[in-house]
Amino acid sequence: MNCTTISMLTSWMFPDKKTRGEFREFCRNLDAKRHCAEIHARYPETIKRLREKVKTDKINIIFLANDNSKWCYQDIYEVLSKNDKFNLKVLVSVSEYLLKKRYSYMDYPKILKDNYDYFKENGFNTDYAFDIEKKQYKDLSGFNPDIIFYEQPWELPEIHSIYRTSNYAVCLYCSYGSCITNGENEYCKPFFNELYTYFMDNEEIIKTMRQKGVIDVNLEFAGQVKLDAYLKPLNKENIVWKTSGKKRVIYAPHHSFYKGSMLGFGTFDWNYKFFLDYAEKHQEIEFILKPHPELKCQIVKNGLMTYDEMNEYFKKWEELPNCQIYDKGNYFDMFRTSDMLITDCNSFLYEYLPTEKPVIHLISEHSIGHNEFGRKITSGYYKVHNIEELELALNMKDDVLLNTRLDIIKNTLKQPEGGVKSYIRKYIENMLNIKKEG
């Protein structure tokens, strides 16, 4: 019996809710440390086995994906697919919370199917990690993976946990977002300690993660994987704008607008009506609404709108001749052909920077703020806290912070030669003792 179970059975002995909670947390931490030790005891034997396997057989590399809009492994998949020693596959799953009754208004079979179709239509070798008919997750061991890249650490079923998959695979992770916030979720998830390697996007966050207790051996500075998109020529097939000649603006709201949010970055609650009205009145501007994938769920869950009201709101965006909604991944060509980003979404604050274009950074009074690296990269953005400041920013004539952003790009963004994809390819080949591969 594990410590967590024992704590549930015995916590009644403590006199109040606070001490019971502290005892349960203490027991959970004991289990997490034990699991972590077991996991890292497995990895050396797994790597030894894979080094023998690669001499005569192919290595199976799995990418576990819940949401194509968070997909960050495009370039890594492409570069690894060029090595004939690897078999690659994307396994599409679904976040565990969507199976709960209180989220029944979210059509998870459709979400799952849409994600499957996205990967299949974009040329990825794709399969399901969730059985829709049986309404249950598939055991990943049935796909014989040797290496697993996780898309995100959140809402994983136990059967897909690293504690289970590390029995037969090496577990790797690149953040789909950017480590620029003060959020404890950046540092303290047991998931990060359980990985064989976490490829980090900046060196400053590694220092903080060490201080927070993340195992040093797990952390490998590789650069921000999504920024590899800027190494490619512009792909005209990915450009989704309706018109030409108009100013092009992306409005990308985060989901964390509600009371009690861990991050508190979201501002959708005080500006969503303004932006729809502004877009309707300014037909000379083309807008793309790029919502965070969790936004619709939180709108209904937290009572900002009913389900029908929410659908009507997004329908109005679609119906405007100068507007559209884009909720898929593969958005960097859209970034590169835009003129401005308006957002409170952390990952976009980082990912948009190489465009050199202006950003209106929406600030919530409930925000937990950014870490030192985050403050550096956002210092060239136009920060607004209310509608009055927002209107002033939208009407600005000169981009006075352009040179500041150019300095940030030159002095702060560090990417390895050839991009993160080449760095990780070489890392895997070295791990497996593969020599002289292209």
C-alpha positions as CSV (number, residue, x, y, z in Angstrom):
1,M,0.0,0.0,0.0
2,N,1.4,3.4,-0.9
3,C,1.7,6.4,1.4
4,T,-1.1,8.3,-0.4
5,T,-3.6,5.6,0.3
6,I,-2.4,5.3,3.9
7,S,-2.9,9.1,4.3
8,M,-6.5,8.9,3.0
9,L,-7.3,6.1,5.5
10,T,-5.6,7.7,8.5
11,S,-5.9,11.5,8.0
12,W,-9.1,11.6,10.1
13,M,-6.8,11.4,13.2
14,F,-5.7,15.0,12.6
15,P,-7.7,17.7,14.3
16,D,-8.5,20.1,11.4
17,K,-8.7,20.4,7.7
18,K,-5.4,22.2,7.4
19,T,-3.3,19.6,9.1
20,R,-5.1,16.8,7.3
21,G,-4.2,18.5,4.0
22,E,-0.6,18.9,5.0
23,F,-0.3,15.3,6.0
24,R,-1.8,14.1,2.7
25,E,0.6,16.4,0.8
26,F,3.5,15.0,2.8
27,C,2.5,11.4,1.9
28,R,2.0,12.3,-1.8
29,N,5.5,13.7,-1.9
30,L,6.9,10.6,-0.3
31,D,5.3,8.5,-3.0
32,A,6.5,10.9,-5.7
33,K,10.1,10.6,-4.5
34,R,9.8,6.8,-4.4
35,H,8.3,6.6,-7.9
36,C,11.0,8.9,-9.2
37,A,13.8,6.8,-7.8
38,E,12.2,3.7,-9.3
39,I,11.8,5.4,-12.7
40,H,15.4,6.5,-12.9
41,A,16.6,3.1,-11.9
42,R,14.9,1.7,-15.0
43,Y,16.3,4.2,-17.6
44,P,19.9,2.8,-17.7
45,E,18.7,-0.7,-18.5
46,T,16.3,0.6,-21.2
47,I,19.0,2.6,-22.9
48,K,21.3,-0.4,-22.8
49,R,18.6,-2.5,-24.5
50,L,18.0,0.2,-27.1
51,R,21.7,0.4,-27.9
52,E,21.6,-3.3,-28.8
53,K,18.3,-3.1,-30.6
54,V,19.4,-0.2,-32.9
55,K,22.2,-2.4,-34.3
56,T,19.7,-4.7,-36.0
57,D,16.2,-3.1,-35.7
58,K,14.5,0.2,-35.8
59,I,13.8,2.3,-32.8
60,N,10.1,3.2,-32.3
61,I,9.5,6.8,-31.3
62,I,6.1,7.9,-30.1
63,F,4.7,11.4,-29.8
64,L,1.7,11.5,-27.4
65,A,-0.6,14.3,-28.4
66,N,-3.9,15.7,-26.9
67,D,-4.2,19.0,-28.7
68,N,-2.8,19.9,-32.1
69,S,-2.8,23.6,-31.2
70,K,-0.2,22.8,-28.6
71,W,1.9,20.6,-31.0
72,C,5.5,21.6,-30.8
73,Y,7.2,18.6,-32.3
74,Q,6.7,19.4,-36.0
75,D,10.4,20.0,-36.9
76,I,11.7,17.3,-34.5
77,Y,9.3,14.8,-36.2
78,E,10.5,15.9,-39.6
79,V,14.2,15.6,-38.9
80,L,14.0,12.3,-37.1
81,S,11.9,10.8,-39.9
82,K,15.0,11.3,-42.2
83,N,16.9,8.8,-40.1
84,D,16.1,5.3,-41.4
85,K,16.8,3.8,-37.9
86,F,13.6,5.4,-36.5
87,N,9.9,4.5,-36.8
88,L,7.8,7.5,-35.9
89,K,4.2,7.7,-34.9
90,V,1.8,10.3,-33.4
91,L,-0.6,8.8,-30.9
92,V,-3.7,11.0,-30.3
93,S,-5.3,10.9,-26.9
94,V,-7.7,13.1,-24.9
95,S,-7.2,15.1,-21.7
96,E,-8.6,13.1,-18.7
97,Y,-10.8,16.0,-17.4
98,L,-12.9,15.9,-20.6
99,L,-14.3,12.5,-19.5
100,K,-15.8,13.9,-16.3
101,K,-19.5,14.4,-16.2
102,R,-19.3,18.2,-15.5
103,Y,-17.6,18.7,-18.8
104,S,-20.2,16.7,-20.8
105,Y,-21.0,19.8,-22.9
106,M,-17.5,19.3,-24.4
107,D,-17.8,16.7,-27.2
108,Y,-14.6,14.8,-26.5
109,P,-15.1,12.2,-29.2
110,K,-15.2,15.0,-31.8
111,I,-12.2,16.7,-30.2
112,L,-10.3,13.4,-30.4
113,K,-11.4,12.8,-34.1
114,D,-10.5,16.4,-35.1
115,N,-7.0,16.0,-33.6
116,Y,-6.6,12.7,-35.4
117,D,-7.7,14.2,-38.7
118,Y,-5.3,17.1,-38.3
119,F,-2.2,14.9,-37.8
120,K,-3.3,12.4,-40.5
121,E,-4.0,15.2,-43.1
122,N,-0.7,16.8,-42.4
123,G,1.2,13.6,-43.3
124,F,2.0,12.2,-39.8
125,N,1.9,8.5,-39.1
126,T,-1.1,8.6,-36.8
127,D,-3.1,6.3,-34.5
128,Y,-5.4,6.5,-31.5
129,A,-4.2,6.1,-27.9
130,F,-7.8,6.2,-26.8
131,D,-10.5,3.7,-27.7
132,I,-13.7,5.7,-28.5
133,E,-16.0,2.7,-28.5
134,K,-14.8,1.3,-25.2
135,K,-14.3,4.9,-23.8
136,Q,-11.0,4.0,-22.3
137,Y,-7.3,4.7,-22.8
138,K,-5.1,2.3,-24.6
139,D,-2.0,0.9,-22.9
140,L,0.9,2.5,-24.8
141,S,3.0,-0.7,-24.4
142,G,0.8,-2.1,-27.2
143,F,2.5,0.2,-29.7
144,N,6.0,-1.1,-28.6
145,P,7.5,2.4,-28.0
146,D,11.2,2.8,-27.2
147,I,11.1,6.6,-26.8
148,I,8.1,8.7,-25.9
149,F,7.8,12.4,-26.4
150,Y,5.1,13.8,-24.2
151,E,3.1,16.8,-25.5
152,Q,2.1,18.1,-22.0
153,P,2.3,17.1,-18.3
154,W,-1.3,17.9,-17.6
155,E,-4.3,15.6,-17.4
156,L,-2.6,12.3,-18.1
157,P,-4.4,9.1,-17.2
158,E,-2.4,6.7,-14.9
159,I,-2.0,4.2,-17.8
160,H,0.0,6.9,-19.7
161,S,2.0,8.2,-16.8
162,I,5.7,8.1,-16.8
163,Y,5.6,5.7,-13.9
164,R,4.0,3.2,-16.2
165,T,5.7,4.0,-19.5
166,S,9.2,4.1,-18.1
167,N,9.0,0.3,-17.7
168,Y,9.6,0.0,-21.5
169,A,10.5,3.5,-22.9
170,V,12.7,6.5,-22.4
171,C,10.5,9.6,-21.7
172,L,11.4,13.0,-23.1
173,Y,9.7,16.4,-23.1
174,C,9.9,19.8,-24.8
175,S,7.6,22.4,-23.3
176,Y,4.7,23.3,-25.6
177,G,4.7,26.7,-24.0
178,S,7.5,28.9,-22.7
179,C,9.0,28.9,-19.2
180,I,8.5,32.6,-18.5
181,T,6.1,32.8,-15.6
182,N,6.3,32.8,-11.8
183,G,3.8,29.9,-11.8
184,E,4.7,27.0,-9.5
185,N,3.5,24.7,-12.3
186,E,6.7,25.6,-14.1
187,Y,8.8,23.9,-11.5
188,C,7.1,21.5,-9.1
189,K,5.3,18.9,-11.1
190,P,6.5,15.3,-10.3
191,F,6.3,14.8,-14.1
192,F,9.4,17.0,-14.6
193,N,11.5,14.9,-12.1
194,E,10.4,11.6,-13.7
195,L,11.5,12.5,-17.3
196,Y,14.8,11.1,-18.6
197,T,15.3,14.6,-20.2
198,Y,13.4,17.8,-20.2
199,F,14.7,20.0,-23.0
200,M,14.5,23.6,-21.7
201,D,14.1,26.8,-23.7
202,N,16.3,29.1,-21.6
203,E,19.2,28.8,-19.2
204,E,17.8,31.1,-16.6
205,I,14.8,28.9,-15.9
206,I,17.1,26.0,-15.4
207,K,18.8,27.8,-12.4
208,T,15.4,28.4,-10.9
209,M,14.2,24.8,-11.4
210,R,17.3,23.5,-9.6
211,Q,16.5,25.8,-6.7
212,K,12.9,24.4,-6.7
213,G,14.2,20.9,-6.4
214,V,13.9,19.5,-10.0
215,I,16.6,16.9,-10.6
216,D,19.5,18.5,-12.3
217,V,20.3,15.5,-14.5
218,N,16.8,15.9,-16.2
219,L,17.4,19.5,-17.5
220,E,19.0,20.1,-20.8
221,F,19.2,23.5,-22.4
222,A,18.2,23.2,-26.0
223,G,16.4,26.4,-26.9
224,Q,12.7,27.0,-27.7
225,V,11.7,24.2,-30.1
226,K,8.9,26.2,-31.7
227,L,11.2,28.9,-32.8
228,D,12.7,26.5,-35.4
229,A,9.7,27.5,-37.5
230,Y,11.5,30.8,-38.2
231,L,14.4,28.9,-39.9
232,K,12.1,27.7,-42.7
233,P,11.0,29.7,-45.7
234,L,7.5,31.1,-45.6
235,N,5.0,28.5,-46.6
236,K,2.2,30.3,-48.6
237,E,-0.1,27.3,-48.2
238,N,-0.2,28.0,-44.4
239,I,-1.2,31.6,-44.8
240,V,-4.8,31.9,-43.7
241,W,-5.6,35.6,-44.1
242,K,-8.7,36.4,-46.1
243,T,-7.5,39.6,-47.7
244,S,-4.5,41.5,-48.8
245,G,-3.7,45.2,-48.2
246,K,-5.4,45.4,-44.8
247,K,-3.6,45.7,-41.5
248,R,-3.5,42.2,-40.0
249,V,-4.1,41.7,-36.3
250,I,-4.1,38.6,-34.1
251,Y,-6.2,38.6,-30.9
252,A,-5.1,35.6,-28.8
253,P,-6.8,35.4,-25.4
254,H,-5.6,33.0,-22.6
255,H,-8.1,31.0,-20.6
256,S,-6.9,32.0,-17.0
257,F,-9.4,35.0,-16.6
258,Y,-11.4,33.3,-13.8
259,K,-11.1,33.7,-10.0
260,G,-8.8,31.1,-8.4
261,S,-6.8,30.5,-11.6
262,M,-3.2,29.3,-10.8
263,L,-1.8,31.9,-13.3
264,G,-4.3,34.7,-13.4
265,F,-3.0,36.0,-16.8
266,G,-6.3,36.0,-18.6
267,T,-8.1,39.3,-19.4
268,F,-10.9,37.9,-21.6
269,D,-13.5,38.8,-19.1
270,W,-12.9,42.5,-19.4
271,N,-12.1,42.9,-23.1
272,Y,-14.0,40.2,-25.1
273,K,-17.0,42.5,-25.8
274,F,-14.7,45.4,-26.7
275,F,-12.7,43.4,-29.3
276,L,-15.8,42.1,-31.1
277,D,-17.2,45.6,-31.2
278,Y,-13.9,47.1,-32.3
279,A,-13.5,44.5,-35.1
280,E,-17.0,45.2,-36.4
281,K,-16.4,49.0,-36.5
282,H,-12.9,48.7,-38.1
283,Q,-13.4,46.9,-41.3
284,E,-10.1,48.3,-42.6
285,I,-8.4,45.8,-40.2
286,E,-8.5,42.1,-40.6
287,F,-8.6,40.1,-37.4
288,I,-7.9,36.5,-36.5
289,L,-9.2,35.3,-33.1
290,K,-6.7,32.7,-31.9
291,P,-8.2,31.4,-28.6
292,H,-6.3,29.2,-26.1
293,P,-7.6,25.7,-26.5
294,E,-9.0,25.8,-22.9
295,L,-10.8,29.1,-23.3
296,K,-14.2,27.8,-24.3
297,C,-14.3,25.3,-21.5
298,Q,-13.5,27.9,-18.9
299,I,-16.0,30.4,-20.3
300,V,-18.8,28.0,-19.5
301,K,-17.4,26.5,-16.4
302,N,-16.9,29.8,-14.7
303,G,-20.2,31.4,-15.8
304,L,-18.9,34.1,-18.0
305,M,-21.4,33.0,-20.7
306,T,-23.7,30.1,-21.1
307,Y,-22.8,27.4,-23.6
308,D,-25.3,28.9,-26.1
309,E,-24.1,32.5,-25.5
310,M,-20.5,31.4,-26.0
311,N,-21.3,29.7,-29.3
312,E,-23.1,32.8,-30.4
313,Y,-20.2,35.0,-29.5
314,F,-17.7,32.9,-31.6
315,K,-20.3,32.7,-34.4
316,K,-20.3,36.5,-34.6
317,W,-16.6,36.6,-35.1
318,E,-16.9,34.1,-37.9
319,E,-19.6,36.1,-39.6
320,L,-17.7,39.4,-39.8
321,P,-16.2,39.8,-43.3
322,N,-12.9,41.0,-41.9
323,C,-12.6,38.3,-39.2
324,Q,-12.1,34.6,-38.7
325,I,-11.2,32.1,-35.9
326,Y,-8.1,30.0,-36.1
327,D,-7.8,27.3,-33.4
328,K,-5.3,24.9,-34.9
329,G,-1.5,24.4,-34.6
330,N,1.0,25.3,-37.3
331,Y,0.4,29.0,-36.9
332,F,3.9,30.5,-37.4
333,D,3.3,31.5,-41.0
334,M,0.2,33.4,-39.7
335,F,2.5,35.1,-37.2
336,R,5.0,36.0,-39.8
337,T,2.5,37.6,-42.1
338,S,0.6,39.6,-39.4
339,D,1.2,43.2,-38.4
340,M,0.4,43.0,-34.7
341,L,-0.4,40.5,-31.9
342,I,-2.7,41.3,-29.0
343,T,-2.4,38.7,-26.2
344,D,-2.2,37.7,-22.6
345,C,-1.0,34.2,-23.5
346,N,2.6,33.4,-22.2
347,S,3.8,31.1,-24.9
348,F,2.8,33.6,-27.7
349,L,4.7,36.4,-25.9
350,Y,7.8,34.3,-26.5
351,E,7.0,32.8,-29.8
352,Y,6.0,36.0,-31.6
353,L,9.1,37.9,-30.7
354,P,11.2,36.9,-33.7
355,T,8.7,38.5,-36.0
356,E,10.0,41.9,-34.7
357,K,6.3,43.1,-34.9
358,P,4.6,45.0,-32.1
359,V,2.7,43.3,-29.3
360,I,0.0,44.7,-27.1
361,H,0.4,42.8,-23.9
362,L,-2.8,42.6,-22.0
363,I,-2.2,42.6,-18.2
364,S,-4.5,41.2,-15.5
365,E,-4.5,42.6,-12.0
366,H,-4.6,39.0,-10.8
367,S,-1.5,37.9,-12.7
368,I,1.2,36.0,-10.8
369,G,3.7,37.8,-13.1
370,H,6.7,36.7,-15.1
371,N,10.1,35.5,-14.0
372,E,13.3,37.3,-14.9
373,F,13.6,35.8,-18.4
374,G,9.9,36.6,-19.0
375,R,10.4,40.2,-18.0
376,K,13.3,40.6,-20.3
377,I,11.5,39.3,-23.4
378,T,8.3,41.3,-22.8
379,S,10.1,44.6,-22.0
380,G,9.6,45.6,-25.7
381,Y,5.8,45.2,-25.6
382,Y,3.1,47.7,-25.1
383,K,1.5,46.8,-21.8
384,V,-2.2,47.7,-21.2
385,H,-4.3,47.2,-18.1
386,N,-7.8,48.5,-19.1
387,I,-9.9,49.5,-22.0
388,E,-8.7,53.1,-22.0
389,E,-5.0,52.0,-22.3
390,L,-6.0,49.5,-24.9
391,E,-7.7,52.1,-27.1
392,L,-4.6,54.3,-26.9
393,A,-2.3,51.4,-27.9
394,L,-4.5,50.4,-30.8
395,N,-4.4,54.0,-32.1
396,M,-0.6,54.4,-31.8
397,K,1.1,55.8,-34.9
398,D,4.8,54.9,-34.2
399,D,6.4,51.7,-33.0
400,V,8.7,53.3,-30.4
401,L,9.7,50.0,-28.9
402,L,11.0,48.4,-32.1
403,N,14.7,49.0,-31.3
404,T,14.1,47.5,-27.8
405,R,12.7,44.3,-29.3
406,L,15.6,44.1,-31.8
407,D,18.0,44.3,-28.9
408,I,16.1,41.6,-27.0
409,I,16.2,39.3,-30.0
410,K,19.9,39.9,-30.5
411,N,21.0,39.5,-26.8
412,T,18.4,37.2,-25.2
413,L,17.2,34.6,-27.6
414,K,19.7,31.8,-27.8
415,Q,19.1,28.9,-30.2
416,P,21.6,26.2,-31.1
417,E,23.1,26.2,-34.6
418,G,20.8,24.3,-36.9
419,G,17.9,24.7,-34.5
420,V,16.5,22.7,-31.6
421,K,15.5,19.9,-34.0
422,S,19.2,19.3,-34.9
423,Y,20.2,19.5,-31.2
424,I,17.7,16.9,-30.1
425,R,18.4,14.6,-33.1
426,K,22.0,14.5,-32.1
427,Y,21.1,14.0,-28.5
428,I,19.0,10.9,-29.3
429,E,21.6,9.5,-31.7
430,N,24.4,10.0,-29.0
431,M,22.1,8.4,-26.4
432,L,21.7,5.3,-28.6
433,N,25.4,5.3,-29.8
434,I,24.3,5.9,-33.4
435,K,27.3,7.1,-35.3
436,K,27.7,9.2,-38.5
437,E,24.1,9.8,-39.2
438,G,23.1,12.7,-41.4
